[in-house]
Every structure is written in structure tokens, then in C-alpha cells.
């Protein structure tokens, strides 16, 4: 499938890198531990390739979304590639022969690059490791600012490879790896320095801030110019509010308005530092900056029989779907909306009105505290006992999505029929 081409391309580049080193090996020069040095060069080269792709994916290239299945899945690939590179750093260090005598510039750069990259990646685990959390001030912004420097250490790591004393003679392989060094360096410079001149950041004004309950806010954004981004129902965007220092961070939110509206709506649950601050301090009249839209969570690409399952704030892409309907829904949809308590449910009247206008849309709202959790067995029963031909759309907390996915797969639903946004990447 087209959505896997990006991941397959990265794997192919890694394998091709190893193949280049094996087909065009370095000239044996009689040195001690030649084989270890050779293996270390291969591992180090794979590291450069993986880190270059991690930096490339950080640029959020919109044109590449179809080849990964959406920006959310690009971030998943970014995380996996970066984690693999992180682990291979230790393998590289343990493989290459190290002597304490005759150190040159390249050796010292290796120590700097290793320390920098490992420290930043460990700090990325800060929410799970208390003492590391202090290095970022316990904030998303602190973590994000620290992470910016990983590209610097990537460049230092490559310079280290070029300046180590007595390098292996492998002209073709080293030049092959330089291609990826250029890709990673250009990607890093684009993200940190030049992207602002090429990406389309649109100016908006906060028109309204509606507190829907004790933890959820609907923000209505009106463009300052005729510049509403072209988007499909179900996509998300990045938004920040420059007028407030605590809100001047780019965060992703699903668009809950219909594409044809002349405003943008996002529905936000206060579940982290940024969103709690947004709930407490965002006011009408404040400036907003929007980038996007991204994502490929789109029911219109699915089959004629569908099941939608929303958990909590995972309602937002389905809300956009519903608002985009004009009374002529062209497929059968069973829509399940699950929240714990009735007061947490959002836009129930609007959902019911949409079901009345679209006879092929059947909506079912479940309050788990009173009715018990929504089960796959209930969904199958309502669908007539067989759901193998259904396309299933899921959005909500990660454990919920994973649990439903496993159960649907066990019932014979093809993996390609199960669609969900990687909500946890945010």
C-alpha cells in the first residue's frame, strides 16, 4: 500500500547502506582489530542514516503524508527511527576499538556527540523519570527547546567520523553516507532556521472561547485575511497564541468544524499544562497562528458499511465528519460515542440532529459509569453478528484504541479496515 512506502524506503536505505559497505569494503591495511573497526563503521553509518531520517521527519513535510499514512504516523516512524539510532549508538561505541593514546580531534568530538545525543534522548523520557524532568523545568516548552540541539550533535557526530585518526579507506561508502548527512543537516537547519520562511503560518483572531464543561473548551478562530487553510473533515492543525507566553507553543488539535465554514473550531480538553492554561487564560480577541492542516483520518476513503467509535475528546474528528454532512450521507454508519459521565458528553443535540437528517447515520451514546463500558460484543450484535466487511474508525485514549483494535482483528476484521489516528503522538 502507498501508506507504507515511506517506511519501506527508510528500511531500504538502511539495507543499501550496509550493502554498499560490503560491496565496496575498505582496503585492509594490516591494523590490529581491523574487523571491529570495519563493523563499527557500518554501524555508525546506519546511525547517520537513521538520524538523518528522524531529522527529516521533524520538518513535517506535508507532501510525504500519503507515503506514511498521515503526519501522526510519520511521528510514530520518527520515534521508532530515533529509538533505534539511540540503541545503535551504544552498539557502535562497544564495537569500535578504542585506545587512550594518540587521541585526535575526532575522538573528542565522538565523546561530545555521544554525551549530547544520549542526554537529550534520555531527557525525552523526562515525564517518566522524575530527576530528568527537572532539567526541562517540567514543561513541554523546556523539553522542546532542549531537543532542538540534537541536530547540532548529529553534525558533530559526522565530523567526528571524518576526523578520527587513521580512518578506514572506503571512499565509496563514506561518500554514500555523506548524502544522508546532507539530508539530516539540511532538515535540521530548515526546522530551526529557515522553515519559518517557507511554511504557511496563517494569522487568526480568537473570536470566541466556549467552556463546554469543567474541563473542555471550544475555541473559535476567525482568519484575519481570507486565509482559511484547505482541509478535509477529520484533519488536525498546529496552533499557538503569541499574545500569551505560556500559550505561545505550537500544539496540534483536531479541527472540529466543517471544511465549508468560514471559521475554524477546535475542541480542547484540559489534560496537560498547555491545555489547562488554555482553559484558564485564553480570551476572545487574542491572536492565534495556525499551521496545517495535516492527517489522513477520512471516512470518505472507507467502505459502504462503517463503525465509528469515539472515546471522550476523541469525538472531535467525528464532529467534523458530522458537521460536514448535508443530509445525503452515502454510506451506512454506526456511530458510538462513549464518555464516563453524562456531564462530560459534548454536542449531543447536534449529533442527534445529524442522525435525523441522515437516516443512514445511527448514533449511540454510552455513559460508562452508569451503563458499563462499551464492548465489542455489543457493537457486533448491533451490526447483525458479522463485522468483517465493516470499515472501523477509532479515536480516543490509546488504551481504548489498542483494546478495540485487538478485539476487532481477532474477529476477522482486516487490518486495512481499521483506521485510527495516532492520538498519543501529541
C-alpha positions as CSV (number, residue, x, y, z in Angstrom):
1,X,0.0,0.0,0.0
2,X,1.1,3.6,-0.7
3,X,0.9,4.4,3.0
4,X,3.8,2.0,3.7
5,X,6.2,3.3,1.0
6,X,7.9,5.8,3.4
7,X,8.7,3.2,6.0
8,X,9.9,0.7,3.3
9,X,12.1,3.4,1.8
10,X,13.8,4.0,5.1
11,X,14.4,0.3,5.6
12,X,15.7,0.0,2.0
13,X,18.2,2.9,2.6
14,X,19.5,1.2,5.8
15,X,19.9,-2.1,3.9
16,X,21.5,-0.4,1.0
17,X,24.0,1.3,3.3
18,X,25.1,-2.0,4.7
19,X,25.3,-3.4,1.2
20,X,27.5,-0.5,0.0
21,X,30.0,-1.2,2.8
22,X,30.0,-4.9,2.0
23,X,30.3,-4.5,-1.8
24,X,32.9,-1.7,-1.6
25,X,34.8,-2.7,1.6
26,X,37.7,-0.7,3.0
27,X,41.2,-1.7,2.0
28,X,42.8,-3.9,4.6
29,X,45.8,-2.0,6.0
30,X,47.1,-4.6,8.5
31,X,45.9,-2.7,11.6
32,X,45.0,-4.5,14.7
33,X,41.3,-5.1,15.3
34,X,40.5,-4.2,11.6
35,X,37.3,-6.3,11.6
36,X,36.0,-4.4,14.7
37,X,36.8,-1.0,13.1
38,X,35.0,-2.2,9.9
39,X,31.9,-3.3,11.8
40,X,31.9,-0.1,13.8
41,X,32.0,2.0,10.6
42,X,29.0,0.1,9.3
43,X,27.0,0.6,12.5
44,X,28.0,4.2,12.7
45,X,26.9,4.7,9.1
46,X,23.5,3.2,9.8
47,X,23.2,5.5,12.7
48,X,23.8,8.5,10.4
49,X,21.1,7.2,8.0
50,X,18.5,6.7,10.8
51,X,19.2,10.1,12.5
52,X,19.0,11.9,9.1
53,X,15.5,10.5,8.5
54,X,14.5,11.3,12.1
55,X,15.5,14.9,11.4
56,X,13.8,14.9,8.0
57,X,10.5,13.7,9.5
58,X,10.7,16.5,12.1
59,X,10.3,19.0,9.3
60,X,6.7,17.8,8.9
61,X,6.8,17.5,5.1
62,X,3.1,17.6,4.0
63,X,3.9,16.1,0.6
64,X,5.2,12.9,2.3
65,X,2.0,12.2,4.3
66,X,0.4,9.8,1.8
67,X,3.6,7.6,1.9
68,X,3.3,7.2,5.7
69,X,-0.4,7.3,6.3
70,X,-0.5,10.8,7.7
71,X,1.6,13.1,9.9
72,X,0.6,11.2,13.0
73,X,2.1,8.0,11.7
74,X,5.1,9.9,10.5
75,X,5.7,10.9,14.1
76,X,5.5,7.2,15.1
77,X,8.1,6.4,12.5
78,X,10.2,9.3,13.7
79,X,10.1,7.9,17.3
80,X,11.0,4.4,16.2
81,X,13.8,5.5,13.9
82,X,15.2,7.8,16.7
83,X,15.0,5.0,19.3
84,X,16.8,2.5,17.0
85,X,19.5,5.0,16.4
86,X,19.8,5.7,20.1
87,X,20.3,2.0,20.8
88,X,22.8,1.6,18.0
89,X,25.0,4.4,19.4
90,X,25.8,2.1,22.3
91,X,26.5,-0.8,19.9
92,X,28.8,1.4,17.9
93,X,30.7,2.5,21.0
94,X,31.1,-1.1,22.2
95,X,32.2,-2.3,18.7
96,X,34.9,0.2,17.6
97,X,38.3,-0.4,19.1
98,X,39.2,2.4,21.5
99,X,42.7,3.3,22.7
100,X,43.5,6.0,25.2
101,X,46.7,7.0,23.5
102,X,47.1,9.2,20.4
103,X,43.7,10.8,20.7
104,X,42.8,13.4,18.0
105,X,40.0,15.9,17.3
106,X,37.7,13.1,16.1
107,X,37.9,11.2,19.4
108,X,36.9,14.3,21.4
109,X,34.1,15.1,19.0
110,X,32.9,11.5,19.5
111,X,32.6,12.0,23.2
112,X,30.8,15.3,22.8
113,X,28.3,13.8,20.3
114,X,27.7,10.7,22.3
115,X,27.1,12.7,25.5
116,X,24.9,15.2,23.8
117,X,22.7,12.8,21.9
118,X,22.3,10.3,24.8
119,X,21.5,13.1,27.3
120,X,18.8,14.7,25.1
121,X,17.1,11.4,24.3
122,X,17.2,10.4,28.0
123,X,15.6,13.8,28.8
124,X,12.9,12.9,26.3
125,X,11.9,10.3,28.8
126,X,11.6,13.0,31.4
127,X,7.8,12.6,32.1
128,X,8.6,9.0,33.2
129,X,11.9,9.8,35.1
130,X,11.5,12.3,37.9
131,X,15.0,13.6,38.3
132,X,15.4,14.2,34.5
133,X,12.2,16.1,34.5
134,X,13.9,18.8,36.5
135,X,16.3,19.5,33.6
136,X,13.4,20.8,31.4
137,X,11.7,22.6,34.2
138,X,8.9,20.1,34.0
139,X,7.4,21.8,30.9
140,X,6.8,20.8,27.3
141,X,8.4,24.0,26.2
142,X,11.6,23.2,28.2
143,X,11.8,19.8,26.7
144,X,11.1,21.1,23.2
145,X,13.9,23.8,23.5
146,X,16.4,21.2,24.7
147,X,15.5,18.8,21.9
148,X,16.4,21.5,19.3
149,X,20.1,20.8,19.9
150,X,20.1,17.2,18.8
151,X,20.8,18.4,15.2
152,X,24.0,20.1,16.4
153,X,25.2,16.8,17.9
154,X,24.3,15.0,14.7
155,X,26.6,17.3,12.8
156,X,29.3,16.9,15.4
157,X,28.9,13.1,15.1
158,X,29.5,13.2,11.4
159,X,32.5,15.5,11.7
160,X,33.9,13.0,14.2
161,X,33.6,10.3,11.6
162,X,35.7,12.4,9.2
163,X,38.4,13.4,11.7
164,X,39.1,10.2,13.6
165,X,42.8,9.3,13.3
166,X,43.8,6.7,10.8
167,X,40.4,6.2,9.2
168,X,39.5,3.2,7.0
169,X,40.0,3.6,3.3
170,X,36.4,3.3,2.0
171,X,35.9,6.2,-0.4
172,X,32.6,5.0,-2.0
173,X,30.9,4.0,1.3
174,X,31.9,7.2,3.0
175,X,30.6,9.4,0.2
176,X,27.3,7.4,0.2
177,X,26.8,8.2,3.8
178,X,27.6,11.9,3.2
179,X,24.3,12.0,1.2
180,X,22.4,11.3,4.4
181,X,24.5,13.7,6.4
182,X,23.4,16.4,4.0
183,X,19.8,15.3,4.2
184,X,19.9,15.4,8.0
185,X,21.8,18.7,8.2
186,X,19.5,20.5,5.7
187,X,16.4,19.1,7.5
188,X,17.7,20.4,10.9
189,X,18.5,23.9,9.5
190,X,15.1,24.0,7.8
191,X,13.3,23.1,11.1
192,X,15.3,25.5,13.3
193,X,16.2,28.4,11.0
194,X,14.6,28.6,7.6
195,X,11.2,26.8,7.9
196,X,9.5,29.9,9.1
197,X,10.1,31.5,5.7
198,X,8.7,28.6,3.7
199,X,5.9,27.2,5.9
200,X,2.5,28.8,5.6
201,X,1.6,30.3,9.0
202,X,-1.8,31.9,8.9
203,X,-2.9,34.7,11.2
204,X,-6.1,34.3,13.1
205,X,-8.1,36.0,15.9
206,X,-9.8,34.2,18.8
207,X,-13.4,35.0,18.1
208,X,-15.0,33.0,21.0
209,X,-13.9,30.8,23.9
210,X,-16.8,28.5,25.0
211,X,-16.3,26.5,28.2
212,X,-18.4,23.4,27.4
213,X,-17.9,21.8,30.8
214,X,-15.4,22.0,33.7
215,X,-12.5,20.7,31.6
216,X,-13.3,21.3,27.9
217,X,-13.1,24.4,25.7
218,X,-14.4,25.1,22.2
219,X,-12.2,27.7,20.6
220,X,-13.5,29.5,17.5
221,X,-10.8,31.1,15.3
222,X,-11.6,33.7,12.6
223,X,-9.0,34.4,9.9
224,X,-7.6,37.9,9.7
225,X,-7.5,37.5,6.0
226,X,-9.3,35.3,3.6
227,X,-6.9,32.5,4.5
228,X,-8.7,29.5,6.0
229,X,-6.5,26.5,5.3
230,X,-7.8,24.0,2.9
231,X,-8.6,20.9,4.9
232,X,-10.7,17.8,5.0
233,X,-13.0,16.8,7.8
234,X,-11.0,14.8,10.3
235,X,-7.7,16.6,9.9
236,X,-5.7,18.5,12.5
237,X,-3.7,21.6,12.7
238,X,-1.0,23.2,14.8
239,X,-2.0,26.4,16.7
240,X,-0.3,28.8,19.1
241,X,-1.3,32.0,20.7
242,X,1.6,34.5,20.6
243,X,-0.1,37.0,23.0
244,X,0.4,34.8,26.0
245,X,3.9,33.5,26.7
246,X,2.6,30.2,28.2
247,X,0.4,29.6,25.1
248,X,3.0,30.6,22.5
249,X,3.8,27.0,21.8
250,X,2.7,25.1,18.6
251,X,0.3,22.4,19.6
252,X,-1.8,20.0,17.4
253,X,-5.6,19.9,17.7
254,X,-8.2,18.2,15.6
255,X,-10.4,20.6,13.6
256,X,-13.9,20.1,14.8
257,X,-15.5,22.5,12.2
258,X,-16.7,21.6,8.8
259,X,-14.4,22.5,5.8
260,X,-17.0,24.8,4.4
261,X,-17.3,27.0,7.5
262,X,-15.7,30.5,7.5
263,X,-14.1,29.9,10.9
264,X,-12.0,27.2,12.4
265,X,-13.2,25.4,15.6
266,X,-11.0,23.3,17.9
267,X,-12.4,21.5,20.9
268,X,-9.8,21.0,23.6
269,X,-9.8,19.1,26.9
270,X,-7.6,20.4,29.7
271,X,-5.4,17.4,30.3
272,X,-1.9,18.9,30.3
273,X,0.0,22.1,31.2
274,X,-0.8,23.8,27.9
275,X,-4.4,22.8,27.7
276,X,-5.1,23.7,31.3
277,X,-3.6,27.1,30.8
278,X,-5.7,27.5,27.6
279,X,-8.8,26.7,29.5
280,X,-8.0,29.2,32.3
281,X,-6.5,32.1,30.3
282,X,-7.5,32.1,26.6
283,X,-9.8,35.0,25.8
284,X,-11.6,36.4,22.8
285,X,-9.6,38.9,20.8
286,X,-6.2,37.2,21.3
287,X,-4.1,36.5,18.3
288,X,-3.5,32.9,17.0
289,X,-1.2,31.4,14.4
290,X,-2.2,28.3,12.5
291,X,-0.2,25.8,10.5
292,X,-1.8,22.9,8.7
293,X,-3.9,21.0,8.0
294,X,-2.5,17.5,8.4
295,X,-3.7,14.0,8.7
296,X,-5.5,11.3,6.7
297,X,-8.2,10.2,9.0
298,X,-11.1,10.4,6.5
299,X,-14.2,8.2,6.4
300,X,-14.8,9.1,2.8
301,X,-11.9,6.8,1.8
302,X,-13.6,3.8,3.5
303,X,-16.2,1.3,2.5
304,X,-20.0,1.5,2.4
305,X,-20.5,0.0,5.9
306,X,-18.7,1.7,8.7
307,X,-18.4,1.8,12.5
308,X,-17.2,4.9,14.2
309,X,-16.1,4.8,17.9
310,X,-15.2,7.9,19.8
311,X,-13.9,7.9,23.4
312,X,-14.0,11.2,25.3
313,X,-12.4,14.1,23.5
314,X,-11.8,11.6,20.6
315,X,-15.1,12.9,19.4
316,X,-13.5,15.8,17.6
317,X,-12.8,14.3,14.2
318,X,-16.2,12.7,14.1
319,X,-17.7,16.0,15.0
320,X,-16.1,17.4,11.9
321,X,-17.4,14.5,9.9
322,X,-20.9,15.1,11.2
323,X,-20.8,18.9,10.6
324,X,-19.6,18.2,7.0
325,X,-22.8,16.2,6.2
326,X,-25.5,17.9,4.3
327,X,-28.2,15.3,4.8
328,X,-27.1,13.0,2.0
329,X,-24.7,10.6,3.8
330,X,-23.8,8.0,1.1
331,X,-22.9,5.0,3.4
332,X,-24.2,3.2,6.5
333,X,-22.5,4.3,9.7
334,X,-23.0,3.1,13.3
335,X,-21.6,5.8,15.5
336,X,-20.7,5.1,19.1
337,X,-19.7,7.9,21.5
338,X,-18.5,6.8,24.9
339,X,-17.9,9.0,27.9
340,X,-17.8,8.2,31.6
341,X,-20.4,10.6,32.9
342,X,-23.3,12.4,31.2
343,X,-21.9,15.9,32.0
344,X,-18.7,15.0,30.0
345,X,-20.7,14.4,26.8
346,X,-20.4,17.2,24.2
347,X,-22.7,18.4,21.4
348,X,-25.3,15.7,22.0
349,X,-28.1,17.7,20.4
350,X,-26.0,18.3,17.3
351,X,-25.2,14.6,17.0
352,X,-28.9,13.7,17.3
353,X,-29.9,16.3,14.8
354,X,-27.4,15.0,12.3
355,X,-28.7,11.5,12.8
356,X,-32.2,12.7,12.0
357,X,-31.0,14.5,8.8
358,X,-29.0,11.5,7.7
359,X,-31.1,8.3,8.0
360,X,-28.0,6.1,7.3
361,X,-26.3,7.5,10.4
362,X,-27.2,5.7,13.6
363,X,-25.8,7.3,16.8
364,X,-25.4,5.6,20.1
365,X,-24.1,7.5,23.2
366,X,-22.9,5.4,26.2
367,X,-22.2,6.6,29.7
368,X,-19.9,4.0,31.1
369,X,-20.3,5.0,34.8
370,X,-24.0,4.2,34.5
371,X,-24.2,1.7,31.6
372,X,-20.9,-0.1,31.8
373,X,-18.1,0.2,29.2
374,X,-18.8,-0.2,25.6
375,X,-18.0,-3.7,24.4
376,X,-17.1,-5.2,21.0
377,X,-19.8,-7.8,21.6
378,X,-22.5,-5.1,21.7
379,X,-21.1,-3.5,18.6
380,X,-21.1,-6.8,16.7
381,X,-24.7,-7.6,17.9
382,X,-25.9,-4.2,16.7
383,X,-24.2,-4.8,13.3
384,X,-26.0,-8.1,12.8
385,X,-23.4,-10.5,14.0
386,X,-20.7,-10.1,11.4
387,X,-18.4,-7.1,11.1
388,X,-15.7,-8.5,8.8
389,X,-16.9,-6.3,5.9
390,X,-17.0,-3.1,8.1
391,X,-14.5,-0.2,8.0
392,X,-13.9,0.8,11.6
393,X,-12.8,4.3,12.7
394,X,-11.4,4.8,16.2
395,X,-10.4,7.9,18.1
396,X,-9.8,8.2,21.8
397,X,-7.4,7.3,24.6
398,X,-4.6,5.0,23.4
399,X,-5.6,2.0,25.7
400,X,-9.1,2.1,24.3
401,X,-8.0,2.2,20.7
402,X,-5.5,-0.6,21.2
403,X,-8.0,-2.8,23.0
404,X,-10.7,-2.4,20.3
405,X,-8.2,-2.9,17.6
406,X,-7.0,-6.2,19.1
407,X,-10.6,-7.5,19.5
408,X,-11.7,-6.5,16.0
409,X,-8.7,-8.2,14.5
410,X,-9.5,-11.4,16.5
411,X,-12.9,-11.3,14.9
412,X,-11.5,-11.3,11.4
413,X,-11.7,-7.6,10.5
414,X,-8.9,-7.0,8.1
415,X,-6.2,-4.7,9.5
416,X,-6.6,-2.4,6.5
417,X,-10.2,-1.8,7.5
418,X,-9.3,-0.5,10.9
419,X,-8.5,3.2,10.9
420,X,-7.3,5.4,13.8
421,X,-5.3,8.5,14.4
422,X,-2.2,8.1,16.5
423,X,-3.7,10.3,19.1
424,X,-0.9,9.7,21.6
425,X,1.8,11.4,19.4
426,X,0.6,14.7,20.6
